[in-house]
Amino acid sequence: MDFKSELLKSIWYAFTALDVEKNGKVSKSQLKVLSHNLYTALHIPHDPVALEEHFQDNDDGPVSNQGYMPYLNKYILAKANDGTFDKETFDDLCWMMTAKKNYKPGMEAGLCSRKDAFKLWCLFNMLSEDRYPLVMIPEEVEYLLKKIASAMSLEWERNGLDDCYCQDPTLLDGMTVWTFLELMGSGRLLKSESTGAVSLAVDEVFQEMYHDVLKKGYMWKKGLVRRNWNERWFVLKPSVIQYYVSEDLKEKKGEILLDKRCVTEAIQDKEGRRCLFCIKTANRTFEISASDLKHRLEWMQAIQTAIRLLAEGKRSLHKELKLRRRENREQSSKQQTLQGLQEEKRQERQIQEREQLEAEALHKEEEEREQQQHMQRALERQLREAEKARANMETEIAQKEAESEKQRLRIRELELTQQALEKALEAEILARVEEERARVRQASLLEEEEDKLKQLSRLKQEQEALLQQTQQEKHEILQDMTEKAQALKVASLELEKLQESRQKSNQFLEEAKKKLCRASCHVKHWNVQLNRLMKPISPGGHVGHDQPALNTELPVHQRGAFASNEFIVKKQLCNTDRRLPAAHIPNSQSVWPSRLYSEEEEEVQEQLRKVSLTETDSKRCETNRSSH
């Protein structure tokens, strides 16, 4: 940003302050007053005729900013020279004119006084963008707030600034100076309640950035004539080092002019002074003593920065930093634009690929649609055939249901006949069945146990015989021994399981005997009625004929009433026929009697042979169990 652009920013505020109607135009009389004040502040000879000649065609009508700019550039800014006037006095003039219109009385009641507001206004103009109306972008606002917070020895928190952006998103495009001053006065941007601390911090930042004060502070300087050491307040600027009696800057004692040939270097302690360094200019060498090594290093670095700026032809450090920040933002924006173009190209390629895939998908969908239509027609044909088959099946099912209904009616009649018998003999049947199961299980366990013992003895004999064979058959014998050992182990395990099962069956047999004794007393009363109800069935004679030699002790019953064992078998057969599904029961009445008198006789005899154990058989089982 050049010198004329800096002046033009302040003049723009003064010009807009004169625009009372806010239409961008100012009367010629007001421009005369503004021009006269600018001539005076910039120390330029006043030319009252120039304004009349420039606007001679407009009479006393209003003049716009565009119309005033040629006059301003030709007669004022072109004649202004840096260093011939006080920049702060010039800005104070423009501030006074614009503050009358825009500075609200409520702003002064906040953290910032009117003087602090003027300093912030100057800093705002320095950091604002080179476009009108003047605004400061969020990056520069954040930079200024960090500088002020650092001067207050605080860590800046951006929560307040983010809240302002959330409440008014238009501030992200740029913040005006009046909005900035209002937020600063309200304390939303800085977490501080001390107006004095804020004022000192603003003044320090103002001196550093506006007046280009690179560093300031007390140090000791050695005199040229008396060669004594005096404490002075030093102020470092890019082209000069000024030193005063005190920090109020009222009595100036001298200055050190800097140029690109100046050199600063540390020297050894002497004359009771420490942390010494010198500044070598073309005419003289200045010896200075800092308070400690840290301050000496800071002062030497700051002086070297000033010399570097002079060598590069730059007159302000912070203006150079602002240009660098702007260049960095421009580069980043260019990179973002380039990335955006690349992203657009990539999206275009993706769109083309997507369109191509969609076309292929449409073609495939058409083919699949044709296949589906063909399959649909085939399925419809199959569906019609299935409906016909279903109708035929429903007819057959209806016929079968009618037949099954007749069979269910017949079965229901038979069930009603046997309900009384089932209730009376249920306890005895259960007891005898449990007893018979226990006996059968015990007999089978005894047989298995005997077989396992025989196998064990046979395996032991074979193992002993195999051990006596020749050495040539040793390999085969070892394999057989391994197999026999495994078999022996399995057999021993099975023997243990059989012994446990036999013990459980003995317990179960004892319980079954007890139940049988309780149930036998209820059977005597029903024997006569059973003989009368079951006259068509007479399996008694066949039992005696088909009885094996083992059961010769059982009495042979005449046709009529059943024995208890025969009745149990007959009851089991009846229950078996009742559990058969309805579809398997024959329809004609002739099948049922034939089944009762042919097949049932064989099954009754078979069941009698299984369940009729005599006292001798029970004693023999007990003898075998005790021997084992």
C-alpha positions in Angstrom: 0.0 0.0 0.0 1.6 3.3 -1.1 1.6 6.7 0.7 -1.2 8.2 -1.3 -3.5 5.2 -0.7 -3.0 5.7 3.1 -4.0 9.3 2.9 -7.0 8.6 0.6 -8.5 6.2 3.2 -8.7 8.9 5.8 -10.0 11.5 3.3 -12.7 9.0 2.2 -14.1 9.0 5.8 -14.1 12.8 5.9 -15.9 13.0 2.5 -18.6 10.4 3.5 -19.1 12.3 6.7 -20.1 15.4 4.7 -22.6 13.3 2.7 -25.6 14.1 4.9 -28.2 12.7 2.5 -26.2 9.6 1.9 -26.5 9.8 -1.9 -22.8 9.9 -2.6 -22.7 13.7 -3.3 -21.3 16.7 -1.3 -21.9 20.4 -1.9 -19.1 22.6 -3.3 -19.0 24.8 -0.2 -18.4 21.7 2.0 -15.7 20.6 -0.4 -14.0 24.0 -0.1 -13.9 23.6 3.7 -12.6 20.0 3.4 -9.9 21.0 0.9 -8.7 24.0 3.0 -8.3 21.7 6.0 -6.4 19.1 4.0 -4.1 21.8 2.7 -3.4 23.0 6.2 -2.9 19.4 7.7 -0.6 18.4 4.8 1.4 21.7 4.9 0.6 22.4 1.2 0.1 26.0 -0.1 -3.5 26.7 -0.5 -4.9 27.3 -4.0 -8.5 28.7 -3.7 -8.9 29.3 -7.4 -8.2 25.7 -8.4 -11.4 24.3 -6.9 -13.5 27.0 -8.7 -11.8 26.3 -12.0 -12.2 22.5 -11.6 -16.0 22.7 -10.9 -16.8 25.8 -12.9 -19.5 24.0 -14.9 -21.4 22.7 -11.8 -22.1 26.1 -10.2 -23.1 25.4 -6.6 -24.5 22.0 -7.2 -23.4 18.8 -5.3 -20.2 17.0 -6.4 -19.8 13.2 -6.3 -16.8 11.4 -5.0 -15.8 10.5 -8.6 -15.9 14.1 -9.6 -13.8 15.2 -6.6 -11.1 12.5 -7.1 -9.4 14.2 -10.0 -9.1 17.5 -8.1 -7.9 15.6 -5.0 -5.2 13.7 -6.9 -4.0 16.7 -8.9 -3.9 19.5 -6.4 -3.6 17.8 -3.0 -2.2 14.2 -3.0 0.3 15.0 -5.8 1.8 17.8 -3.7 1.9 15.8 -0.4 5.3 14.5 0.6 6.1 12.0 3.4 7.9 13.5 6.3 6.8 17.1 5.6 3.7 16.8 7.9 2.5 14.9 11.0 0.5 11.8 9.8 -1.2 11.5 13.2 -2.4 15.2 13.0 -3.8 14.6 9.5 -5.6 11.4 10.6 -6.9 13.3 13.7 -8.5 15.9 11.4 -10.3 13.2 9.3 -11.3 11.4 12.5 -12.8 14.5 14.0 -14.9 15.1 10.9 -16.2 11.5 10.6 -16.6 10.9 14.4 -19.2 13.8 14.6 -21.5 11.8 12.4 -20.7 8.1 13.1 -19.2 7.8 16.6 -22.0 7.1 18.9 -22.0 8.4 22.5 -22.6 4.8 23.8 -19.3 3.6 22.4 -17.4 5.9 24.7 -19.1 4.4 27.8 -17.5 1.0 27.1 -14.0 -0.3 27.5 -12.5 2.1 24.9 -12.3 5.8 25.4 -12.6 8.3 22.5 -8.8 8.6 22.3 -8.5 4.7 22.1 -11.2 4.7 19.5 -9.1 7.1 17.4 -6.1 4.8 17.7 -8.2 1.8 16.7 -9.6 3.7 13.8 -6.0 4.5 12.6 -5.0 0.8 12.9 -8.2 -0.2 11.2 -7.4 2.0 8.2 -3.9 0.6 8.1 -5.1 -3.1 8.0 -8.3 -2.6 5.9 -8.5 -3.7 2.3 -7.9 -1.4 -0.6 -11.5 -1.3 -1.7 -14.4 1.0 -0.8 -16.4 1.0 1.4 -13.4 0.2 3.7 -13.7 -3.1 5.5 -11.3 -5.4 7.4 -11.4 -9.1 6.7 -11.6 -11.7 9.5 -8.0 -12.6 9.2 -6.8 -9.0 9.8 -9.3 -8.6 12.7 -8.0 -11.7 14.3 -4.4 -10.5 13.8 -5.1 -7.1 15.5 -7.0 -8.6 18.4 -4.1 -11.0 19.0 -1.6 -8.1 19.1 -3.8 -6.2 21.6 -4.2 -9.3 23.8 -0.5 -10.0 23.7 0.2 -6.4 24.8 -2.1 -7.1 27.8 -0.1 -10.4 28.5 -3.3 -12.4 27.9 -4.0 -15.3 25.6 -6.7 -14.2 23.1 -9.8 -16.4 22.9 -11.7 -16.4 19.6 -15.0 -17.5 21.1 -16.4 -13.9 21.3 -15.5 -13.2 17.7 -17.0 -16.5 16.5 -20.2 -15.6 18.4 -20.3 -12.3 16.5 -19.9 -14.1 13.2 -22.7 -16.6 14.1 -25.1 -13.7 15.0 -24.2 -11.7 11.9 -22.7 -13.9 9.1 -22.2 -10.8 6.8 -19.2 -9.9 9.0 -17.3 -12.8 7.4 -17.2 -10.7 4.2 -15.7 -7.7 6.0 -16.2 -5.7 9.2 -16.6 -1.9 9.1 -14.7 0.3 11.5 -17.9 1.4 13.4 -18.9 -2.2 14.0 -15.4 -3.0 15.1 -15.4 -0.1 17.6 -18.8 -1.0 18.9 -17.7 -4.7 19.5 -14.5 -3.5 21.2 -16.3 -1.1 23.5 -18.8 -3.8 24.5 -16.0 -6.1 25.6 -17.1 -9.0 23.4 -13.8 -9.3 21.5 -11.5 -9.1 24.5 -12.1 -10.8 27.9 -11.0 -7.8 30.0 -12.9 -5.5 32.4 -10.1 -3.0 33.0 -10.3 0.1 30.8 -6.8 1.1 31.8 -5.3 -2.2 30.7 -7.1 -2.0 27.4 -6.0 1.6 26.9 -2.3 0.8 27.6 -2.5 -2.2 25.3 -4.1 -0.2 22.4 -1.5 2.6 22.8 1.4 0.0 22.7 0.0 -1.6 19.6 -0.6 1.9 18.1 3.0 3.0 18.7 4.3 -0.3 17.3 2.2 -0.5 14.1 1.2 3.1 13.3 4.4 4.9 14.4 6.6 1.9 13.4 8.1 1.6 16.8 10.0 -1.7 16.6 11.1 -1.6 20.3 11.2 0.7 23.2 12.6 0.6 26.8 15.1 1.9 29.3 18.9 1.2 28.7 22.2 2.8 29.8 24.1 4.9 27.3 27.7 6.0 27.5 28.2 9.7 26.8 30.5 11.1 24.0 32.1 14.0 25.9 32.0 13.1 29.6 32.1 9.4 29.0 29.7 8.7 31.8 26.7 6.3 31.8 23.2 7.7 31.8 19.9 5.9 31.8 17.7 6.8 28.8 14.4 5.8 27.3 15.1 4.4 23.8 12.6 4.3 20.9 13.6 2.2 17.9 12.1 3.0 14.5 13.1 1.7 11.1 15.4 4.6 10.3 16.3 6.1 13.7 16.8 5.3 17.3 15.6 8.2 19.5 16.4 8.4 23.2 14.7 10.6 25.9 15.1 11.4 29.5 12.0 9.4 30.4 9.2 7.5 28.8 6.9 10.5 28.7 8.9 11.6 25.6 9.0 15.3 26.7 12.7 15.9 26.7 14.6 14.4 23.8 18.3 13.9 24.3 19.4 12.7 20.9 19.0 10.2 18.1 21.0 7.6 16.2 20.4 7.7 12.5 20.5 4.2 10.9 21.4 3.1 7.4 22.1 -0.1 5.7 25.8 0.2 6.6 25.2 0.2 10.3 26.4 -2.7 12.4 25.4 -3.9 15.9 27.5 -6.4 17.9 27.9 -7.5 21.5 31.0 -6.4 23.5 32.6 -7.5 26.7 31.6 -6.1 30.1 33.6 -3.2 31.4 33.6 -0.3 33.8 31.1 -2.1 36.1 28.6 -2.5 33.3 27.3 -5.7 31.9 25.3 -6.9 28.9 27.0 -4.4 26.6 26.6 -4.0 22.9 27.5 -1.3 20.4 25.9 0.3 17.4 28.4 1.3 14.7 27.4 4.1 12.3 29.3 5.9 9.7 30.3 8.7 12.2 30.3 7.2 15.6 30.0 4.1 17.8 27.4 4.1 20.5 28.0 1.9 23.6 24.8 0.7 25.4 24.1 -1.5 28.4 21.0 -3.6 28.6 19.4 -4.8 31.8 20.1 -8.5 31.1 21.1 -10.8 28.3 17.6 -11.4 27.1 16.9 -7.6 26.6 20.3 -7.2 24.9 19.5 -10.0 22.4 16.0 -8.5 21.8 17.4 -5.1 21.1 20.1 -6.4 18.8 17.6 -8.4 16.8 15.3 -5.4 16.5 18.1 -3.1 15.3 19.2 -5.7 12.8 15.5 -5.9 11.6 15.5 -2.1 11.1 18.8 -2.3 9.2 17.4 -5.0 7.0 14.3 -3.0 6.1 16.5 0.0 5.2 18.7 -2.3 3.0 15.5 -3.6 1.2 14.1 -0.1 0.8 11.1 -0.7 3.0 10.0 1.9 5.5 7.5 0.0 7.7 7.7 -3.5 9.1 4.0 -4.0 9.7 3.0 -2.8 6.3 5.5 -5.3 4.8 3.9 -8.0 7.0 0.5 -7.0 5.8 1.6 -7.3 2.2 3.0 -10.8 2.9 -0.2 -11.9 4.6 -2.2 -10.6 1.6 0.1 -12.4 -0.9 -0.3 -15.6 1.1 -4.1 -15.2 1.1 -4.0 -14.6 -2.7 -1.8 -17.7 -3.2 -4.1 -19.8 -1.1 -7.2 -18.5 -2.9 -5.5 -19.3 -6.3 -4.7 -22.8 -5.0 -8.3 -23.2 -3.9 -9.5 -21.9 -7.3 -7.2 -24.4 -9.0 -8.4 -27.2 -6.8 -12.0 -26.2 -7.5 -11.3 -26.4 -11.3 -9.7 -29.8 -10.9 -12.7 -30.9 -8.8 -15.1 -29.6 -11.4 -13.2 -31.6 -14.1 -13.2 -34.7 -12.0 -17.0 -34.3 -11.4 -17.5 -33.8 -15.1 -15.6 -37.1 -15.8 -17.7 -38.8 -13.1 -20.9 -37.5 -14.7 -19.8 -38.8 -18.1 -18.9 -42.2 -16.6 -22.2 -42.2 -14.7 -24.2 -41.4 -17.9 -22.4 -44.2 -19.7 -23.1 -46.6 -16.9 -26.7 -45.5 -16.9 -27.0 -46.2 -20.6 -25.6 -49.6 -20.1 -27.9 -50.2 -17.2 -30.9 -49.2 -19.3 -29.9 -51.6 -22.0 -29.5 -54.4 -19.5 -32.8 -53.5 -17.9 -34.5 -53.8 -21.3 -33.0 -57.2 -21.8 -34.0 -58.3 -18.3 -37.5 -56.9 -18.9 -37.9 -59.1 -22.0 -36.6 -62.1 -20.1 -39.0 -61.4 -17.2 -42.0 -61.1 -19.6 -41.1 -64.4 -21.2 -40.7 -66.0 -17.7 -44.0 -64.3 -16.6 -45.9 -65.9 -19.5 -44.4 -69.3 -18.6 -45.3 -68.9 -15.0 -48.9 -67.9 -15.9 -49.2 -71.1 -18.0 -47.8 -73.1 -15.1 -50.2 -71.3 -12.7 -53.2 -72.3 -14.8 -52.0 -75.9 -14.8 -51.5 -75.7 -11.0 -55.0 -74.4 -10.5 -56.4 -77.3 -12.4 -54.4 -79.7 -10.4 -55.4 -77.9 -7.2 -59.1 -78.3 -8.1 -58.6 -82.0 -8.7 -56.8 -82.3 -5.4 -59.5 -80.4 -3.5 -62.1 -82.9 -4.9 -60.0 -85.9 -3.8 -59.4 -84.3 -0.4 -63.1 -83.7 0.1 -63.8 -87.4 -0.6 -61.0 -88.5 1.7 -62.3 -86.2 4.4 -65.8 -87.7 4.2 -64.3 -91.1 4.6 -62.1 -90.1 7.4 -65.1 -88.4 9.1 -66.9 -91.8 9.1 -63.9 -93.5 10.5 -63.5 -90.9 13.2 -67.2 -91.5 14.2 -66.5 -95.2 14.5 -63.4 -94.6 16.6 -65.2 -92.2 18.9 -67.9 -94.9 19.6 -65.1 -97.4 20.5 -63.4 -94.9 22.7 -66.5 -94.2 24.6 -66.9 -97.9 25.2 -63.5 -98.2 26.7 -63.3 -95.0 28.9 -64.6 -96.8 32.0 -62.1 -99.6 31.6 -59.2 -97.1 31.1 -60.0 -95.2 34.3 -60.2 -98.4 36.4 -57.2 -100.3 35.1 -54.9 -97.3 34.5 -53.0 -97.7 37.7 -52.5 -101.4 37.4 -51.4 -101.1 33.7 -48.9 -98.5 34.5 -47.5 -100.5 37.4 -47.2 -103.7 35.4 -45.7 -101.9 32.4 -43.1 -100.3 34.6 -42.3 -103.7 36.3 -42.0 -105.4 33.0 -39.7 -102.7 31.6 -37.5 -102.9 34.6 -37.3 -106.7 34.3 -36.6 -106.6 30.6 -34.0 -103.9 31.1 -32.4 -105.9 34.0 -32.3 -109.1 31.9 -30.7 -107.3 29.0 -28.2 -105.7 31.2 -27.3 -109.1 32.7 -26.9 -110.6 29.3 -24.7 -107.7 28.1 -22.7 -107.9 31.3 -22.1 -111.7 30.7 -21.1 -111.0 27.1 -18.7 -108.3 28.1 -17.1 -110.6 30.7 -16.7 -113.3 28.1 -15.2 -110.8 25.7 -12.8 -109.6 28.4 -11.7 -113.1 29.3 -11.3 -114.0 25.6 -9.4 -110.8 25.0 -7.1 -111.7 27.9 -6.5 -115.2 26.6 -5.8 -113.9 23.1 -3.4 -111.3 24.5 -1.5 -113.9 26.5 -1.3 -116.2 23.4 -0.1 -113.4 21.2 2.7 -112.6 23.7 4.2 -116.1 23.2 4.5 -115.9 19.4 7.8 -115.6 17.5 9.9 -112.5 17.1 9.1 -112.4 13.3 5.5 -111.6 14.1 6.3 -109.0 16.6 5.2 -106.1 14.6 1.8 -107.6 13.8 1.4 -108.7 17.5 2.1 -105.2 18.7 -0.6 -103.8 16.5 -3.1 -106.5 17.6 -2.2 -105.9 21.2 -2.9 -102.1 20.8 -6.2 -102.8 19.2 -7.2 -105.4 21.9 -6.1 -103.0 24.7 -8.3 -100.3 23.3 -11.2 -102.8 22.9 -10.6 -103.9 26.5 -10.7 -100.4 27.8 -13.9 -99.7 25.9 -15.4 -102.9 27.2 -14.5 -102.1 30.8 -16.1 -98.7 30.4 -19.2 -100.3 29.0 -19.2 -102.8 31.8 -19.1 -100.0 34.4 -22.0 -98.3 32.7 -24.0 -101.6 32.6 -23.4 -102.1 36.3 -24.7 -98.6 37.0 -27.7 -99.2 34.8 -28.4 -102.5 36.5 -28.4 -100.8 39.9 -30.8 -98.2 38.6 -33.0 -100.9 37.1 -33.1 -102.8 40.4 -34.4 -99.7 42.2 -36.9 -99.2 39.4 -38.1 -102.9 39.7 -38.6 -102.5 43.5 -40.7 -99.4 42.9 -42.7 -101.2 40.2 -43.4 -104.1 42.5 -44.8 -101.8 45.1 -47.0 -100.1 42.5 -48.2 -103.5 41.3 -49.2 -104.6 44.8 -51.3 -101.4 45.2 -52.9 -101.7 41.8 -53.8 -105.5 42.0 -56.4 -104.9 44.7 -58.4 -102.7 42.3 -58.6 -105.3 39.6 -60.6 -108.0 41.3 -63.8 -106.1 41.2 -63.7 -105.5 37.5 -62.8 -109.1 36.3 -66.4 -110.2 36.1 -67.4 -107.1 34.1 -64.4 -107.5 31.8 -65.5 -111.1 31.0 -68.9 -109.9 30.1 -67.7 -107.0 27.9 -64.9 -108.9 26.0 -66.8 -112.1 25.1 -66.1 -111.8 21.3 -62.3 -111.9 22.0 -61.1 -115.2 23.5 -57.3 -115.4 23.3 -57.1 -117.7 26.4 -56.9 -121.0 24.5 -54.3 -119.7 22.1 -52.1 -118.6 24.9 -51.8 -122.0 26.4 -51.1 -123.5 22.9 -48.4 -121.1 21.9 -46.7 -120.8 25.3 -43.1 -121.9 25.2 -41.6 -124.5 27.5 -40.2 -121.8 29.8 -43.7 -120.7 30.9 -45.3 -124.1 31.6 -46.0 -123.1 35.2 -48.6 -120.5 34.1 -52.2 -121.6 34.2 -54.2 -122.0 31.0 -57.4 -119.9 31.1 -60.6 -120.8 29.4 -62.3 -118.5 26.9 -64.0 -115.7 28.8 -62.3 -113.5 31.4 -58.7 -112.4 30.8 -55.8 -113.0 33.2 -54.1 -109.9 34.4 -51.2 -110.3 31.9 -53.5 -111.0 29.0 -55.6 -108.0 29.8 -52.6 -105.7 29.9 -51.5 -106.9 26.4 -55.0 -106.5 25.1 -55.2 -103.0 26.5 -51.9 -102.0 24.9 -53.1 -103.3 21.5 -56.3 -101.2 21.9 -54.3 -98.1 22.7 -52.1 -98.7 19.7 -55.1 -98.9 17.4 -56.5 -95.7 18.9 -53.3 -93.8 18.2 -53.4 -94.6 14.5 -54.3 -91.7 12.2 -57.8 -91.5 10.9 -56.8 -91.9 7.3 -55.3 -95.4 8.1 -58.4 -96.8 9.8 -60.4 -99.1 7.3 -63.9 -98.1 6.5 -65.7 -101.4 6.5 -66.8 -103.1 9.7 -65.6 -106.5 8.5 -61.9 -105.6 8.8 -62.1 -104.7 12.5 -63.2 -108.2 13.8 -60.8 -110.0 11.6 -58.0 -107.9 13.0 -59.2 -108.6 16.5 -59.3 -112.4 16.0 -56.2 -113.0 13.7 -53.5 -110.4 14.1 -54.2 -109.6 17.7 -54.0 -113.2 18.7 -50.4 -113.4 17.4 -49.4 -110.1 19.0 -51.1 -111.1 22.3 -49.1 -114.4 22.4 -45.9 -112.5 21.6 -46.5 -110.0 24.3 -47.4 -112.7 26.8 -44.1 -114.5 26.1 -42.3 -111.3 26.8 -44.1 -110.2 30.0 -44.8 -113.5 31.8 -42.0 -114.1 34.2 -42.5 -116.5 37.1 -41.3 -116.5 40.6 -38.5 -118.9 39.5 -37.3 -116.4 36.9 -37.2 -113.6 39.4 -35.3 -115.7 41.9 -32.8 -116.8 39.2 -32.2 -113.1 38.3 -31.6 -112.3 41.9 -29.2 -115.2 42.2 -27.2 -114.1 39.1 -27.1 -110.5 40.4 -25.8 -111.6 43.8 -23.1 -113.8 42.1 -21.9 -110.9 40.0 
